Every structure is written in C-alpha cells, then in structure tokens.
Amino acid sequence: MKLNRKALEQLLSATMREQHINGKAQPQVTSCVLRLKDGVVSTTSIVKDGKTSLSRFSFKTDEQNDSVIPVPDIERLLGTLKYHGDIVTLSLNDEKVKVKSKNKQTTLAGGMQSKAYANSKDSLLEFNEQALKRAEQIDGNTYILADGGKISSFFKVELPASELHDALKCDGMNGQKLNRYTFECTGDALKVVVGDVFKGQTECVLGDDYACDEFNATFEGGLENIFKHYSGSVTLSFLDFTQYKQGIRMIMQFENGDWVFQAGVL
C-alpha cells in the first residue's frame, strides 16, 4: 500500500494511544493491523488489558488496491518512518514488512503470527480478529449486547474536538499527568475536571445549555492523545452499564467515522 507518511504516522500514534502511569508514558496498544479497503486505511484495536477500550482510526488515501499489513511493533514502525520520504510504500513478504520511499528500503521482521504484545497468549492475527468482532457491537451511539439487546446513550453531546483537547490536556499542568478525566453533568451544564488541587485542578465548562439528568463519570486511557489528532466535531455518548456493574461508558464519534469506546473507572 502506497501512503502519505505523515497521515500514516498520525494514524499509528492515535492507535498506540499513549497514557501516563506514575508519570511514565506507556502505549495502550503496541501492535495493530493496517487494512486498506475502498480507499480508506484503518486500524481496529483493543487495548492490552483486553476490556477497557476499543477503537477504530482511519484516513483516506488515493490507493485503491485492498491490502493488509501487520504491524507487530508500532513504535518500531514509527521509528522507521521518520527516516523515509513523504510517500511510503508498505508491502508484506515472507513474514517481513518492507517500507520503501524514493531510493530507500527498510525491512522489518514480524508478521501476523507475531505476539499481539510482549506477554500475550494471542497472535497479532487472533487479537485483531477479536477487535474486529467486538467492533460489530458498536452501532453509532448504541452498544449491542451479546444476547442481541441494546444499550443506547442516555446523554449525547456534540463538541469541537479542539475544545475538548484543550480541556483534557490540562491534565498535564505542572507535570502531574494523572491520566484521569471526570465528566460531570449538573443538570444544565457539562464539565470536565482534571488534575489535583496540589498542582492544579482544572474545571472546564464544555457547555452550559444542556438539559440532562445529573451524572458523574471518570475515564482514563490517555484521551488527550486521541483528540490532538482531530479537528472538526466529536460526539460524546454516555451509556449506562450500572445494571451489569460496569458503571458508565462512553463512545466518542468523529466526523470521519472514527470512534473510541471507553469504559469508565469503577
């Protein structure tokens, strides 16, 4: 597949979804599968813990030949791409991925049978198939249960992605990076709170004209490292899983069809 390098780097960065744990940046997704179909390159991934988040990221390309490229180590591919030109061609041959641009070619070992992550029991192929299967349960702002039942959002709001990123990145104020974001609806306003009072707790009003029942939901997952890649609007849908003892969950939908399904902190 022949792709714009910067668009590919952005896709891989969003897919990797770094978060900070005890002040240290850690990728939540270390491998992925690039799928090119109908002029769209996409990744569909579950985070390493297998349950707290599922995502689909994509970008459009002029390349029309459908293909699949395994990426056993996202950081390794990103480290390779920065040495290549603006247009790169990725190909798979004999469990090796070749990256070409102009007069350069780099070969990386690792195919679909590589481990999904360091201590995974599943191969990259198996883990990706699980992600694709679970992605079928996301239908807009609705989650489809295994028994066919549905959980629809009890509150939905559309916001500028840049505005939300500006609010969430305050989590890094004075270097704290707690990786925790609390969304609160007071009945007529939606707010997000990040940080602690020792280094600076920041409350951002996302809208003050929303009629909704009061609720409070806290999420992790390096969310600011998703929203920094998007312009335009994002729709946040909050779903009530409390009857299953799973708290409140959120679906984030972007204008280009990308989405993230994020479990709340219990």
Sine and cosine of phi, psi and omega as CSV:
sin_phi,cos_phi,sin_psi,cos_psi,sin_omega,cos_omega
0.00,0.00,0.71,-0.71,-0.04,-1.00
-0.98,-0.21,0.86,-0.51,-0.19,-0.98
-0.67,-0.74,0.38,-0.92,0.16,-0.99
-0.95,0.31,0.82,-0.57,-0.10,-1.00
-0.89,0.46,-0.69,0.72,-0.05,-1.00
-0.91,0.42,-0.63,0.77,0.03,-1.00
-0.91,0.42,-0.63,0.78,0.02,-1.00
-0.92,0.40,-0.67,0.74,0.03,-1.00
-0.88,0.48,-0.66,0.75,0.01,-1.00
-0.90,0.43,-0.68,0.74,0.03,-1.00
-0.87,0.49,-0.72,0.69,-0.02,-1.00
-0.92,0.39,-0.62,0.79,0.03,-1.00
-0.90,0.43,-0.70,0.72,0.04,-1.00
-0.89,0.45,-0.67,0.74,-0.01,-1.00
-0.88,0.47,-0.67,0.74,-0.03,-1.00
-0.91,0.42,-0.59,0.80,0.10,-0.99
0.76,0.65,0.95,0.32,0.04,-1.00
-0.90,0.43,0.61,-0.79,0.17,-0.99
-0.72,-0.69,0.31,-0.95,0.00,-1.00
-0.97,-0.24,0.81,-0.59,0.09,-1.00
-0.86,-0.50,0.88,-0.48,-0.07,-1.00
0.80,0.60,0.63,0.78,0.07,-1.00
0.99,0.15,-0.03,1.00,-0.03,-1.00
-0.95,-0.31,0.75,-0.66,0.01,-1.00
-0.95,0.32,0.77,-0.64,0.01,-1.00
-0.69,-0.72,0.74,-0.67,0.07,-1.00
-0.95,0.30,0.66,-0.75,0.06,-1.00
-1.00,0.06,-0.40,0.92,0.04,-1.00
-0.79,-0.61,0.85,-0.53,-0.06,-1.00
-0.97,-0.25,-0.26,0.97,0.02,-1.00
-0.63,-0.78,0.30,-0.96,0.01,-1.00
-0.31,-0.95,0.08,-1.00,0.10,-0.99
-0.83,-0.55,0.83,-0.56,0.07,-1.00
-1.00,0.09,0.83,-0.56,0.02,-1.00
-0.87,-0.49,0.84,-0.54,0.07,-1.00
-0.96,-0.28,0.88,-0.47,0.00,-1.00
-0.54,-0.84,0.78,-0.63,0.03,-1.00
0.81,0.59,0.64,0.77,0.07,-1.00
0.97,0.23,0.26,0.96,0.03,-1.00
-0.80,-0.60,0.79,-0.61,0.09,-1.00
-0.99,-0.13,0.76,-0.65,-0.06,-1.00
-0.61,-0.79,0.35,-0.94,0.19,-0.98
-0.80,-0.61,0.62,-0.79,0.11,-0.99
-0.79,-0.61,0.87,-0.50,-0.19,-0.98
-0.63,-0.78,0.55,-0.83,0.22,-0.98
-0.98,-0.20,0.61,-0.80,0.07,-1.00
-0.93,0.36,0.23,-0.97,-0.16,-0.99
-0.87,0.49,-0.50,0.87,-0.01,-1.00
-0.96,0.27,-0.15,0.99,0.11,-0.99
0.98,0.19,0.04,1.00,-0.11,-0.99
-0.55,-0.83,-0.43,0.90,-0.15,-0.99
-0.99,0.10,-0.29,0.96,-0.01,-1.00
-0.35,-0.94,0.56,-0.83,0.03,-1.00
-0.69,-0.72,0.64,-0.77,-0.08,-1.00
-0.55,-0.83,0.39,-0.92,0.16,-0.99
-0.72,-0.70,0.84,-0.55,0.05,-1.00
-0.83,-0.56,0.47,-0.88,-0.09,-1.00
-0.34,-0.94,0.19,-0.98,0.24,-0.97
-0.43,-0.90,0.42,-0.91,0.00,-1.00
-1.00,0.08,0.49,-0.87,0.01,-1.00
-0.59,-0.81,0.34,-0.94,0.05,-1.00
-0.98,0.22,-0.29,0.96,0.00,-1.00
-0.92,0.40,0.77,-0.63,-0.08,-1.00
-0.93,-0.37,-0.20,0.98,-0.02,-1.00
-0.98,0.20,0.91,-0.42,-0.02,-1.00
-0.88,0.47,0.68,-0.74,0.02,-1.00
-0.34,-0.94,0.24,-0.97,-0.01,-1.00
-0.73,-0.69,0.76,-0.65,0.00,-1.00
-0.80,-0.60,0.85,-0.53,0.07,-1.00
-0.98,0.22,0.60,-0.80,0.06,-1.00
-0.80,-0.60,1.00,0.03,-0.05,-1.00
-0.92,0.39,-0.39,0.92,-0.01,-1.00
-0.61,-0.79,0.98,-0.21,-0.06,-1.00
-0.89,0.45,-0.69,0.73,-0.01,-1.00
-0.88,0.48,-0.62,0.78,0.00,-1.00
-0.91,0.41,-0.64,0.77,0.03,-1.00
-0.93,0.36,-0.65,0.76,0.06,-1.00
-0.88,0.48,-0.64,0.77,0.04,-1.00
-0.91,0.42,-0.45,0.89,0.05,-1.00
-0.98,0.19,-0.69,0.72,-0.10,-0.99
-0.87,0.49,-0.56,0.83,-0.07,-1.00
-0.91,0.41,-0.23,0.97,0.04,-1.00
-0.99,-0.13,0.05,1.00,-0.04,-1.00
-0.94,-0.33,0.13,-0.99,-0.05,-1.00
-0.97,0.24,-0.10,-0.99,-0.09,-1.00
-0.94,0.35,-0.44,0.90,0.04,-1.00
-0.88,-0.48,0.80,-0.60,-0.02,-1.00
-0.83,-0.56,0.49,-0.87,0.07,-1.00
-0.88,-0.47,0.83,-0.56,0.02,-1.00
-0.96,-0.29,0.69,-0.72,0.04,-1.00
-0.60,-0.80,0.42,-0.91,-0.01,-1.00
-0.88,-0.48,0.76,-0.65,0.02,-1.00
-0.47,-0.88,0.86,-0.51,0.07,-1.00
0.82,0.57,0.77,0.64,0.04,-1.00
0.87,0.50,0.45,0.89,0.08,-1.00
-0.75,-0.67,0.64,-0.77,0.04,-1.00
-0.97,-0.24,0.78,-0.63,0.05,-1.00
-0.96,-0.27,0.73,-0.69,0.05,-1.00
-0.92,-0.40,0.87,-0.48,-0.04,-1.00
-0.86,-0.50,0.58,-0.81,0.18,-0.98
-0.38,-0.93,0.78,-0.63,-0.03,-1.00
0.75,0.66,-0.91,-0.41,-0.07,-1.00
-0.97,-0.24,0.29,0.96,-0.01,-1.00
-0.93,-0.37,0.54,-0.84,0.14,-0.99
-0.57,-0.82,0.80,-0.60,0.02,-1.00
-0.88,-0.48,0.71,-0.71,0.01,-1.00
-0.94,-0.34,0.75,-0.66,0.01,-1.00
-0.86,-0.52,0.76,-0.65,0.03,-1.00
-0.97,0.24,0.47,-0.88,0.10,-1.00
0.88,-0.47,0.85,-0.52,0.00,-1.00
-0.84,-0.55,-0.45,-0.89,-0.08,-1.00
-0.92,0.39,-0.37,0.93,-0.03,-1.00
-1.00,0.00,0.04,1.00,0.09,-1.00
-0.91,0.42,0.37,-0.93,0.06,-1.00
-0.92,0.40,0.59,-0.81,0.00,-1.00
-0.90,0.44,-0.56,0.83,0.13,-0.99
-0.36,-0.93,0.10,-0.99,-0.24,-0.97
-0.77,0.64,-0.76,0.64,-0.06,-1.00
-0.95,-0.30,0.43,0.90,-0.02,-1.00
-0.97,0.23,0.58,-0.81,0.11,-0.99
-1.00,0.05,-0.26,0.97,-0.05,-1.00
-0.99,-0.15,0.52,-0.85,0.14,-0.99
-0.98,0.22,0.23,-0.97,0.05,-1.00
-0.85,0.52,-0.65,0.76,0.02,-1.00
-0.87,0.49,-0.74,0.67,-0.02,-1.00
-0.90,0.44,-0.68,0.73,-0.03,-1.00
-0.92,0.40,-0.62,0.79,0.02,-1.00
-0.93,0.36,-0.61,0.79,0.05,-1.00
-0.90,0.44,-0.60,0.80,0.08,-1.00
-0.89,0.46,-0.67,0.74,0.00,-1.00
-0.90,0.43,-0.70,0.71,0.00,-1.00
-0.89,0.45,-0.62,0.78,0.02,-1.00
-0.91,0.41,-0.71,0.71,-0.01,-1.00
-0.93,0.36,-0.50,0.87,0.02,-1.00
-0.89,0.45,-0.41,0.91,0.04,-1.00
-0.92,0.40,-0.27,0.96,0.00,-1.00
-0.99,0.11,-0.16,0.99,0.02,-1.00
-0.99,-0.16,0.89,-0.45,0.00,-1.00
-0.79,-0.62,1.00,0.03,-0.06,-1.00
0.91,0.43,-0.86,-0.51,0.02,-1.00
-0.98,-0.18,0.43,0.90,-0.04,-1.00
-0.82,-0.57,0.63,-0.78,0.07,-1.00
-0.95,-0.31,0.79,-0.62,-0.02,-1.00
-0.99,-0.12,0.86,-0.50,-0.02,-1.00
-0.96,0.28,0.27,-0.96,-0.02,-1.00
-0.87,0.49,-0.50,0.87,-0.01,-1.00
-1.00,0.03,0.11,0.99,0.01,-1.00
1.00,-0.07,-0.18,0.98,0.06,-1.00
-0.93,0.37,0.24,-0.97,-0.06,-1.00
-0.75,-0.66,0.58,-0.82,0.15,-0.99
-0.88,-0.47,0.91,-0.42,0.01,-1.00
-0.99,-0.14,0.31,-0.95,-0.04,-1.00
-0.93,0.38,0.62,-0.78,0.10,-0.99
-1.00,-0.08,-0.22,0.97,0.07,-1.00
-0.46,-0.89,0.73,-0.68,-0.03,-1.00
-0.68,-0.73,0.66,-0.75,-0.02,-1.00
-0.56,-0.83,0.61,-0.79,0.05,-1.00
-0.96,-0.29,0.76,-0.65,-0.08,-1.00
-0.67,-0.74,0.38,-0.92,0.15,-0.99
-0.92,0.39,0.76,-0.65,-0.01,-1.00
-0.87,0.50,-0.59,0.81,-0.01,-1.00
-0.91,0.41,-0.57,0.82,0.02,-1.00
-0.92,0.39,-0.66,0.75,0.01,-1.00
-0.93,0.36,-0.64,0.76,0.05,-1.00
-0.88,0.48,-0.66,0.75,0.01,-1.00
-0.87,0.49,-0.60,0.80,0.02,-1.00
-0.96,0.28,-0.73,0.69,-0.10,-1.00
-0.94,0.35,-0.53,0.85,-0.05,-1.00
-0.94,0.35,-0.21,0.98,0.09,-1.00
-0.90,0.43,-0.21,0.98,0.11,-0.99
-0.85,0.52,-0.41,0.91,-0.01,-1.00
-1.00,-0.01,0.08,1.00,-0.04,-1.00
-0.83,0.56,0.77,-0.63,-0.02,-1.00
0.82,0.57,0.49,0.87,0.14,-0.99
0.96,0.27,0.25,0.97,-0.09,-1.00
-0.96,0.28,-0.73,0.69,0.08,-1.00
0.73,0.69,0.89,0.45,-0.03,-1.00
-0.98,0.19,-0.27,0.96,0.00,-1.00
0.85,0.52,0.72,0.69,0.00,-1.00
-0.56,-0.83,0.77,-0.64,-0.10,-1.00
-0.73,-0.68,0.87,-0.50,-0.03,-1.00
-0.96,-0.28,0.89,-0.46,0.07,-1.00
-1.00,-0.08,0.75,-0.66,-0.07,-1.00
-0.71,-0.71,0.79,-0.61,0.11,-0.99
-0.94,-0.35,0.82,-0.57,-0.08,-1.00
-0.99,-0.10,0.09,1.00,-0.04,-1.00
0.95,-0.32,-0.50,0.87,0.05,-1.00
-0.66,-0.75,0.01,1.00,0.00,-1.00
-0.57,-0.82,0.57,-0.82,0.08,-1.00
-0.94,-0.35,0.79,-0.61,-0.02,-1.00
-0.79,-0.61,0.36,-0.93,0.17,-0.98
-0.76,-0.65,0.71,-0.70,-0.05,-1.00
-0.88,-0.48,0.76,-0.65,0.03,-1.00
-0.71,-0.70,0.40,-0.92,0.06,-1.00
0.99,0.13,0.17,-0.99,0.08,-1.00
-0.90,-0.44,0.24,-0.97,-0.13,-0.99
-0.95,0.33,-0.32,0.95,-0.02,-1.00
-0.92,0.39,-0.72,0.69,0.00,-1.00
-0.96,-0.27,-0.09,1.00,0.04,-1.00
0.81,-0.59,0.97,-0.23,0.09,-1.00
-1.00,-0.09,0.80,-0.59,-0.11,-0.99
-0.90,-0.43,0.78,-0.63,0.06,-1.00
-0.93,-0.36,0.84,-0.54,0.00,-1.00
-0.90,-0.43,0.80,-0.60,0.06,-1.00
-0.99,0.10,0.89,-0.46,-0.02,-1.00
-1.00,0.02,-0.32,0.95,0.03,-1.00
0.01,-1.00,0.64,-0.77,-0.05,-1.00
-0.85,-0.52,0.43,0.90,0.01,-1.00
-0.72,-0.69,0.58,0.82,-0.03,-1.00
-0.96,-0.28,0.82,-0.58,0.10,-1.00
-1.00,-0.01,0.92,-0.39,-0.02,-1.00
-0.40,-0.91,0.37,-0.93,0.12,-0.99
-0.93,0.37,0.54,-0.84,0.00,-1.00
-0.92,0.40,0.69,-0.73,0.10,-1.00
-0.42,-0.91,0.28,-0.96,-0.03,-1.00
-0.60,-0.80,0.81,-0.59,-0.03,-1.00
-0.60,-0.80,0.73,-0.69,-0.03,-1.00
-0.92,-0.39,0.69,-0.72,-0.02,-1.00
-0.78,-0.62,0.42,-0.91,0.14,-0.99
-0.86,-0.50,-0.37,-0.93,0.13,-0.99
0.99,-0.16,0.35,0.94,0.08,-1.00
0.84,0.54,0.67,0.74,-0.13,-0.99
-0.86,0.51,-0.55,0.83,-0.01,-1.00
-0.90,0.44,-0.40,0.92,0.01,-1.00
-0.99,0.14,-0.02,1.00,0.18,-0.98
-1.00,-0.09,-0.79,0.61,-0.14,-0.99
-0.92,0.38,-0.36,0.93,0.01,-1.00
-0.92,0.39,-0.28,0.96,-0.03,-1.00
-1.00,-0.04,-0.03,1.00,-0.14,-0.99
-0.83,-0.56,0.61,-0.79,0.20,-0.98
-0.93,-0.38,-0.12,-0.99,-0.01,-1.00
0.96,0.28,-0.41,-0.91,-0.09,-1.00
-0.96,-0.29,0.31,-0.95,0.10,-0.99
-0.72,-0.69,0.64,-0.77,0.05,-1.00
-0.96,-0.28,0.84,-0.55,0.05,-1.00
-0.98,-0.18,0.82,-0.57,0.03,-1.00
-0.86,-0.50,0.82,-0.57,-0.01,-1.00
-0.97,-0.23,0.76,-0.65,-0.07,-1.00
-0.86,-0.52,0.65,-0.76,-0.06,-1.00
-1.00,-0.07,0.94,-0.34,0.04,-1.00
-0.94,-0.33,0.30,0.95,-0.11,-0.99
-0.89,0.45,-0.49,0.87,0.02,-1.00
-0.92,0.40,-0.31,0.95,0.06,-1.00
-0.97,-0.23,0.20,0.98,-0.02,-1.00
0.86,0.51,0.59,0.80,-0.01,-1.00
-0.86,-0.51,0.24,0.97,0.09,-1.00
0.91,0.42,-0.51,-0.86,0.02,-1.00
-0.97,-0.24,0.69,-0.73,0.05,-1.00
-0.87,-0.49,0.27,-0.96,-0.10,-1.00
-0.71,-0.71,0.66,-0.75,0.15,-0.99
-0.92,-0.38,0.81,-0.58,0.06,-1.00
-0.96,-0.28,0.86,-0.50,-0.05,-1.00
-0.89,-0.46,0.79,-0.61,-0.02,-1.00
-0.98,-0.21,0.30,-0.95,-0.11,-0.99
-0.86,0.50,-0.50,0.86,-0.06,-1.00
-1.00,0.07,0.10,1.00,0.00,-1.00
0.99,-0.13,-0.14,0.99,0.05,-1.00
-0.93,0.37,0.41,-0.91,0.03,-1.00
-0.40,-0.91,0.32,-0.95,0.08,-1.00
-0.69,-0.72,0.74,-0.67,0.09,-1.00
-0.95,-0.31,0.88,-0.47,-0.15,-0.99
-0.82,-0.57,0.79,-0.61,0.08,-1.00
-0.98,0.18,0.56,-0.83,0.05,-1.00
-0.99,0.16,0.24,-0.97,0.06,-1.00
-0.99,0.16,0.80,-0.60,-0.02,-1.00
-1.00,0.06,0.00,0.00,0.00,0.00
